[in-house]
Amino acid sequence: LDRWGFKDTKFIAQYVDGRPAAQITSQRYKALGRQPLFRLWELFQRQLSVPLNVRDMLPERAIPDLPAPAHGLEEVLSAAVPGRVLLDSESRLRAGTGHGLADIWRLRTRQLERFPDAVVRPETEEEVQALLNAAMSYNHGLGFGIIPVGGRTNVTSATKCPSQEVDSRPMVSLDMRGLSKVLWVNAEDGVAMIEAGITGMDLKRSLKQHGVTMGMEPDSMELSTLGGWIATRASGMKRARYGNIEDMVLEVRLITPGGAVWQRHGDPKAQAETAIGRASTNIGLPAMVLGSEGCLGIITSAIVRVRPLPQVVEYQSVIFPDWDRGASWMREVARMPAGLRPASCRLMDQNQLQLAQALKEGSEQSGTWHSLRASLRDAFLACKGVSLQEAAAVTLVFEGNRAEVNLQKKEISKLVAIAGGIWGGAAGGSAGYTLTFAIAYLRDFGLDYRILSESLETMVPWSTIREVWPAVKLAVQSKHRQLRLPGKPFMSCRMTQLYDEGGVLYMYIAICTTGLEPKTALKAFENLEHAARCAILNAGGCLSHHHGVGKLRASLLPETQSPVLTQALKNFKTALDPSNILAARNGTWSTSALAEDSEDAEAEENPP
C-alpha cells in the first residue's frame, strides 16, 4: 500500500554475523546481489554522514479507517459500473496516493489528507461514459468529481484529491486498469490499437506475440500504463530508437462529459484496422491530449506505432575517469546521425556507480579465480588513471538487425577510442539496465530509516548543460546548511536521453531527517526540492522532461508560458468539461478552482 512495486519485493535491513546489511526479499531482479548487502548499508551511512541503527525503524502502522462515502454515492456508482465499485479503505488509499515522496511519506506517517470516496473499475467505453453521466446528475446536478488513475506511479501528486475547501463534492477514482486489452495489431502497416489501462510490461508481452514492439520502456514500465504515458507526455529508456510517446501515438479516443472525442484521417465508417500516420487536416487531437494529466477527459484507447521485434539486442558499458569526460563523450554521441545511436545510452556519475556496485554485492561468482579477476580489473583501471571513487560509467543497449547493431557498435567504438574510455563489458551494461527497475525500491527502504529522497528530471540545451548539476548541488547544500539538517545530503546524477539540441539530466537527492517530526521533515525536504527546481530553471533547464507537472510543480508553470496560453487552455477545458467533472486540477488547471470561478462569475453578475 505505502511502498513501490510488487508486494513480494522490498529491501530490509538486519544483522548478519554481527554486521548490519541490507537485503532484497525476492529474486525478481537478477542483477541484484543475492547475499547480504553490507556495502549498501555502509554507503548509506558514509554518503549521508550519519549513523544508522538497523532496529531504529519507522513503525509499521495499520491501515486507517476512512470516512464513509457520501450518501447515495454507492448506489449511483453501482448502477453505472455494476459489480466493480470499491469502498474499502485500502482501495481508496491506494487509488488516491501516487508515488511521489510527499504522497508516500504522508501515507507512511499517517498524515492523512483527503482520499476518494470510492474507486470504480470500468471495462468498456460505455461504462466510462455512464460514469461521467452519473457524475453530472448526482445530487440534483451538484455532481461528483472523477480522477483517472493508472498504475499509480505518478510522482507529482497528480492523483491526489483536491481539498474540501477547494472542491467539496465527493471524489471518485476511476481505475483504468479494467481497460487493458490489445484490440488489434496490423503488423504490415506497423500500427496497433490498445486500451489505455494496459501496463507497460503486459503491453510488451502482448505485442511480442504478434512479432512487434512499441519500444516504450520508461523506468516504471512494470506498473505504469499507456494512458498514463499519454496523459503525462512520457518518455522511455529507448527513445533514441523508438521515440517519445508523442512520436508513437497516431490516434486517441477521449471520453468527456459531452461524449466521445475522436479524430480519424481516413473514412471513419470503414472501421479499418489501420491508421494514417500524418495528415494536414486541422489541429491534431493527440497533441491536445498529450500532457493533459487527466483534466480534459478519460483516455480510453489509442492507435500507436509498432515496429518489428529487433533481431539482435546487445548490451555494453564504458568507463570514464570522471563525470565531465563522460558527459563530453555523450555530447559526441548526440552529434551522430540518429540511426547510428544506440537504443539506450545512459551516463551515471560516481555516486550512482558506487550505488550500483553496492547493489551487486554477492551477485558475482565467488572463488579464488573470480577474486583474482576482480583485483586485475581494478589494477588495470588504476593503470589507466581511473579511480572507482571518481569514475563515471555509461550503459549501452543496441537493438535492430545484425547489420544495424554492428554498424552502431563500430561507430560508437571510434568515439570511445577518441575519448579514452574503457570498455566495461556486456554484463555491466545488462546489469545497469536491469538495476533501473530495482532502484525505485531503495527510496522506500530509506523511508524506513527516515531518509527522504526524490528524483528530479530536466532537459537542458547543450550550451548550458554543464552548469545545471553544479548549480543544483550548490543550492541543495546551501539550503541543507540553512535548515541545519543532520549529516549531509546525498546527491547523484545521470544523463539519460540525448537529443540534437540537448540532454536529459535525472538527479537524486536524499537527506536524513532523524529527530524531526514527520510533518517538519517533509517540509524541510520540500524546501530543498524547491531550491533545486529553481536552480534548474535558472541554469537553463526545463520544468519537466517526462514526469509531468501535476500539483507538485504547478506553482512554477506560469513562469514557462504566457497568460494568453494559460487562459486558452482553461477555456478549452471549459468547452469539454464545463462542470469540472474531471476534477484532478493538475498543471495549468490546478489554479482554476471552482471557488475562484464562482467569485469571477459573481463579480460579473454584481459589478461594483
N, C-alpha and C positions, 0 to 999 in steps of 0.2 A: 504493500500500500504506500509506504513512505520511503521506498528505495527504487533505484533504477533497475530495470531489466527483469530477468526471469527469477522466479521465486527460489529456485534451487541454487542460485549463484550470488554470492556476496563474499567480500573479504572479511575475515575475522582475525583477531589477534589472540595469542596465547603464549605461554611459556613452554619452550621445548629445550629439554636438558638444561633448564635454569636460565635460558636466554629468551628474551622477547622476540617474537616473529609474527609476521602476517601470513595468512594462507587463504587461498580461494577454495570455496566449498564444492565446486563442481569441475568437471573436465570438459566444459563446452569449448574452451579456448586453449587449443593445444600448444600455442606459443608461450603460455604462461608456465612458470615453474610449478612442478607438481609437489615439490618439497617445501618445507617451511621457508619463508622469505625473510631471512634475517636482515639482509641488506636493505630491503624495503623499509622496515621499521627504523633502521639506523638512518636511512636517507631522510625520512620524515623529521626526525629529531635534529639532524645536522642542518638541513635546509631551513628549518623554522627557528633554530636556536632556542628550543625549549625542551625540557624533559617531559616525556610522556610515560604514563603508567597504564599498563595493559588492562588493569582492573578498574581504572577510573573512567568509566564509560557513561555516555548519556543514557539514562534509563529507558528501557522499552516501556511503552505505555499501551494500555488497552484502547481499542477503537472507541472513540467517544460517541455518545448518542447525539443525534441531530434533532432539531425541532421537527414536528410533524409537518407534512406538506400542507399547502394552503387548502382550504375547504373546497371539496368538489373537484380538485385537480386530477386525482387518480381516475375518477370515472370518465372525465373528458379525454384523458390520455389513452385509457384502455379502449375507448370507442374508436380512436384514430389508429392506434397501433396495438391490436389485441394480443395479449399474452406476452408482450415484451416491454413492460413497464417495471422499473426497479425503484423501490423506495427505501431500501435498507441503507444504513449509514455508510457502510464500506463502499458500496457502489457510488453513492453521491460524493463521498470524499475523494474517491479515485477520479471520477469524471471532472470534478471541479479543481483539480490540482495538476499543474504541469510539472515539468522537471527543472525549472529554474531554481536557483538556490533559495530565493525568498519563499517560493511555494513549498518546497520540501522542508526547509528549516521551520517554517511556521507549523507545518503539519507534525513534524517530529517533536516539537516542543509544545504542541497543542495551543498555539496562539491562533485559535480558530477565528476566522472572519466569516464571510458568507459563502455558503455552498448551495448547489442546485437543490430544488425541492424534489426533483425526480430525474431519472435517467431513462431514456427510451432508445430502442434499437430498431429502427425501421429496416425492412428488407427490400422495399421497392420504391421507385419514384412516387408512385401513387400514395404510399403511406407517408412519405415526406411531405407531399402536398397537403394531405389530410391533416397532418400535424400543424402545418403553418396555418391552415384554415381554422383549426381549433384554437390556435393561439390568438387569432384576431377576434374571435367571437366570445372567448371565455369571459366570464364575469361581466356580462352585458356590454361587451366591447372594450372593457379596460385592458383585457388581454393578458398574456404572459410572454416573457422573453425566452428566446431559444439561442443556445450557444452550441455550435457543432464541435465535436471532439473526435479526433482520430486516434493516433497511437499514444497520445498523452506524452509526447516527447518535446513539446514546445518549451523554450527557456525564456520566454518574455511575458509570462503571466497572461497569455492570450486567452486561456480558457477559464480564467478566474471570473467569478460573478461580480458585477458592479455592486457597490454597497447599497443598502436600503435607502440611504439618503439620496443617492443618485438615481436609483430606479427601484421603486417599492413593489413592482409587480413580482409575482412568482417567477422563478427561473427554472428552465428545463434544459438539461444537457442532452444533445442528440448524438448518440454513439453511432458513428458512421460505419463501424466495422461489420454491420449487417449487410452492407452493400459491398461485397468483396469478390465478385466474380470477374473473370476474363470473359467478356461476352462474345468476342470473335477475334480471330487473327488472320490477317491477309499477308502472308509471308512474301508473296510475289510483289505487292506494292509497298511492303515494309511498313504496314500500319496495323494497329490493334485497338479495339475499343474495350475499355477496362473500367469497372466500377471504382469509385473513389475511395472506398473504405479498405481496400486490399493493402496489406503491409508489404514493405519492400522485399522481404525475404520470400514471402508467398508469391509475389509477383514474379520474382526471378525464377522460382521453381516452376511456376505455371507456364511462363513463356519458353522455358527450356524444353518443355515437352513438344513445342512447335518448332524448335530449332532456331529460336530468335532470342534476343535480349533487348531490353530498353537501355541498359547501361547506366541507369541511375542508381548510384550507390553512396548515399550520404552515410556519415558515421552512425546514424540512428536507424539504418535500414531494417534492422531486425524487428523494429516496433513501429516506425513511422509509416504513414500511409500516402498513397498517391494524391489524395485530396489535400492532405496537409502540405505536401511538396508544392502543389499549385497555389494554395492559399498563402504560403509564405514566400513564394518565388525562390525555391530552394536550389541547391547545387549539390553535386556529388563528387566523390573522390576521383572518378574517371572522366571528368569534364573535358579534358583535352581531346579525348576520342569521341565522346558521345554528346557533349554539350551540356548546358544547364537545362533546367526544366522548361524554360521558355523556348528553347530550341527543339524540344521534343513534342510539345502539345500543339496539335493541329486544330482540334475542336474540343469544346467543353459544353456540358449541359449544367445549367444552373436553375434550381427551383427557388422561386421567390414567392412572397405573399400574393403577388398578382398572377402567378403562373410560371410556366417553364420559359426559360430564356435560352435560345439556341441560335446557331448560325451555320448554314451549310452552303458551300460554294457550288455544289452540284444540284441536281434536281432532288429536293427533299422527299418527293413522292416515290422515288426509285428505290429507297431503302437499300441502297448498295452498301456492301461491307467494304468500303474503301473511303478515302478522303482526298481532297485536293490540297496539296501542300502549300500553295500560295495563290492568292487572287487579289487583284486590285479593285476590290469592291467594298467600300465602306471601311470604317474602323473595325479592326478585328476583335471579336468577343474575347478570345483568350487573353489578349493584352489588358483587357478591362477587368478580368477576374484575377489574374496573377498578382499576388501580393495583397489581396483584399481581406485576408485574415478572418474569414467567417462573417463579415459585416454586410455583404451585398446579397447573399443568397447561399443556398446549400449546393455545393458542387457534388453532383451525383455520379458523373462519369466523364470520361474524356477519351478522345481518339489521339493516340500518341504514335510517334515514330518508333519502329523497332528495326533492329539490324541482325543479320545472321550471327549465330554464335561464333566467337573467334576460334580459329583452328589452333592457335597457339596462345598460351598465357605463360609468361615467364617473369620471374622476379629477380631483382638485383639490388645492391646497395653500394654506396660510395661514401668514403670517409674523408672529411676535410679537417685541416688543423684547427679551424675556428669558424664561428658563425659568419663573419664578414666574407671569408673566402668562399664559403658555401653559398652565401647569398649572391655573390658576384657570378658564380657558376650558374645559378638558377636564372640569373638575368640573361646569360648567353643561351640557355635552353629556350627561353621565351623568344629570342630572336630567330629561332629556327622556323622554317615553314611548318604549319600546323600538322601536316601529315607525317612529319619526322619526329614529333614529340612523343614521348611515352604516354600511355593512357593515364598514368598517375605518376607524379613526380613531387615528392614532399621532403622538405628540409626540416630537421629537428635540431634545436640548439643543445648545448652541453647538458643542461639540466634535464631536458626530456630524454636525451640519450642515456644519461645515468639512471633515470627512472625506468627506461626500457630494459636496461641491463639488470636492474634490481628485480624487475618482474619476471625475468627469465631464469633467475637463480634456481638451480635444480632441474632445469629443462634439458641441459646438456648432459651427455653421457658421462659417467664417472670413470675413473681408472687412471693409471699412470700415463698412458698414451695421450688421453684427452687433456690431462693437466699439462703435459709437456707441450701439446699443440697450442693450448691457450697461452702458455708462457712465451712460446716462439712468436705467436701473433702479437703479443704486447711488445716484445723486443723489436719486432720488425717495425711496428708503428713508431716506437721511440726513435729508431734509426732514421725514420722519415721525418722526424721532427713533430710527431703528433702525440700529444698528451690526452688521455681519455678524460682528463679533468676539464679540458678546453675544447675538445673535438666536437664537431657537428657532423651529422650523417644525413644522407639522402636515401630514401627508399623509392624504388622504381618498380612500376608494373608495365610490361609490354604486352599488347594484345593485337591480334589481327591474324592474317595468314602468314605463312612461313617467310615469304619474301618481304612483307612489310616489317615484321619483327626483326629480321636480320638487318635490314637497311637502317631501322631506328637504332639498333644496338651499335651498328658501325659508326653512325654519325655521333651518337652520344659518347662513344669511346674516344673519339677525336677530342671532344670538349673536355673529357676527364683528363686526358693526357696533357692538354694545354694548361689546364688549371692545376695540375699536380695532385689531383685526387687519388685516392687509393681504393681499389675495388674491395668491397666488404663481403661479397658473396651473395648467392641467391637465398640462403637460409635467413640472412639478416633482413633482406627485402620482404620475404614472405612473412616473417615474424612481425616486422614493423607494420605491415598492412593489417594483420590479424589483431595486433595489440590495440589498434584504433577502436575496435568494438568492445574491448575489455576495459579500457581506461576509464570509461564512464562510471564503472563500479567503485573506483577509488574515491570519487567525490563523497559518496555516502559512507564509505569506510572512515574518511576524515571526519565527517559529522559525528560519528560515534565518539570521537575524542575532541569535539568542539573546535575542529579545524574547518573553517568555512572557505569554500573555494568556488570559483566560477570561471567560465571561458568567455573571452571577448573576441570577435572576429571583425575584420575590416578589409576592404580593398584599398590599395594605395597606389598612386602613379609611381612609375619607376624613378621619376625625377626627385621624389621626396621620400621614398620608402625607407631609406637608411635613417631617417630622422624619427620615425614613429616609435619604434620599440624603445630606443633610449629615452624618449620623452615620456612614454608610459611608465617605464621603470622609475624615472626621477619623480614623477607625480605621485606614484604609489608609495615610494619610500618616504617622501616628504609628508604625505598625509598620515602614514603609519606612525611616524615620529610625533606628529602633531597630536594624534589621538592617544599616544602613549600606550600602545598595544603591546602585549608580551612578545618577546623574541624579535624576529624579523619576517617580512613577507617572503614567501616562495613565489618566484615568477619564472615562467618558461614561455618559449615562443616557437612556433613552427611556421613555415611558409608552405601553404597547401595547394594553391592554384596559381597558374601562370597565364597571363593574358598578354597580348601585344602591348597594351598600354600600361600594365601594372601587375602587381602580385597581391595575393591574399595572405594576411597575417592572422594566425589563430593563437591567441595569447591566453595563458592560465595565470590566475592569481589565487594564492591561498594564504590565510592568516590563522594564527592560533588565538582563540578568544577565551581561554581558561580564566575563570574568575569573574567573567561578565555575565549579567543576566541575559537570557536568550534574546529579549527584545533589544537590549543595548548592543549585543553582539551583532545582530543583523543590521542595525542602524550604522554601526561602525563600518561594516563591510560595504554597505550601500554608499557610504561617503567615499570609500576608496574606489569603488567601481565607477562612481560618477566622475571622480577626478581623472580616472584612466580614460573614460569615454571622451571627456573634454580634451584631454591631451591628444587623443587620436584625431579628433576633428580639427584641432588647432594645428596639428602637424601635417594635415592634408589627407587624412583617411576619411572613409565614409561611415555613416551611422551603422550600417549592417550590410554585409555581403550576401548572407544566406539565412540568417536566423529570423529575420523579420523584425517588426517594431513592437507589436503587441501593446501592452500597457507600460512595460518597463522602460522603453525608450521613447515613448510618445512625447514627453516634455521637450525633447531635443529636436523633434521633427520639424517644427515651424521654422527653424533656422535653415532647413535644407530645401524649402520650396516656397514659392510666392503665395501671398494671401489669396490671390485670384485663383490659383490652382486648388488650394485648400477648400475654398468656397465651392468651386465647381465639383469637386469630389463629394462634398456634403450634399450638394443638390442632386447629384447622380444617385446617391443612396436614397434620398427622399423620394425620387421618382420610382425606384424599385421597391422601397420598403418604407412607405410613409408613416407607419405606426411604430417603426423601430422594433419590429419583431425579432430581427437578427440583432441581439442586444449585447454582443460581446464588447463593443466600444474599444476597438483596437485601432492603433495607428492614427490616421487622420480623423477618424470618427470617435476617438477617445474623449475629445473635448466637446462633442455635440450632445451634451447631457440634455435630457428631456426638460430638466428644470430650467436650463438656460433657454431652450427653445420656447418654453412656456412664457418665460419672462419677456422674450422678444415679442411674442405674439400679443401678450397683454399690453406691452408698450405701444404696439401698433393700434390696438383697439382703443386704448385710453391715452392718447397723446397729451403731453403737458399743456 
